[in-house]
């Protein structure tokens, strides 16, 4: 008898299909999508949907502020970088 068949006989629960348990709170509400992902990835620090929504809102606000900084300051080829035709164009008198 090989090791795999012996293990199957000793531990049949290891080979049963497991379905993902939906994330619920103390009131029985099921959270899926981004809120469920934030609750899962927080490591137990975020336990309800309202706090997860606030965390997502704060993350979105930080991303918008960073994007505005890049757009306004001209980093990455924005308003401060000269266009290629401005470097070679010389007006005729």
N, C-alpha and C positions, 0 to 999 in steps of 0.2 A: 504494500500500500504506500503510495507516495504521500508527501507532506501536505499537499493541497487537499486531497480527499480526506485525509485525517483531520485537518483543520476544519473542513466543512462539516464533518460529523460532530466535532467537539463544540464548534461555535456557529450554529446555523443562522443566528441573528446577524452576523457580519455580512451575509450574502443576500439579505432581503433588501428590496428597494426602499430607500428612505425618501420621503417627500419633505420639502422645505416647510418648516413651521412658520406660519405668518406671524409677523411682529405685532403684538397687541399691547395695550396699556391696561391699567387696573379697571377701566370701565368696559373693556371688551372691544374697543375700537381697533380695527385692523389698519395698520399703516403700511403702505407700499410706496414704491417710487422713491423720490429724492428724500422725503422725510424719513422713510424707513431706512434708507441708506445712511443718512446722518446719524440716526439713532443707533444703528449697528456699529458704525465706525467710531463712535464716540467712546466706546469701551465702557458703557454703563453710566457715563456722566450725564448724558441727555436721556431722560426717561419718559418724556411726554411729547406730544406732537407740537404743542405751542412753543416749547423751548427749541425744538428742532426747526420750526419755522423761523423763529428769531435768529437762529444761527445761520440759516440759509440767507435771510435778509441781510444780516451783517456781512456775510461773505460777498454777496452781490454788491453791496455798497462799497466795500473795500476795492473790489475789482473795477468798479466804475470810476472811483477816485484815481486809481493807478492809471487807467486808460486815459482819463482826462489829462493827467499830468504828462503822459507821453504825447498826446495830441497837441497840447498847448506849447510844450517846451520844444517841440520839433525833433525830438530824439527819434532816430529810425527813418530819416529821409523826409521829415515833415516840412514845415514852412521854412526852416532855416537852411535847408540844402538847396544849392543852385540847380536849376534844371539843365540838362545837357545842351540845349540850343542856346542858352544864355552864355555859355562859355565860349562858343565858337561864332556867334552872331556879332558882326561889326557893322553898324549902320554906315551907309555911304553918304558923303557930304553933299 
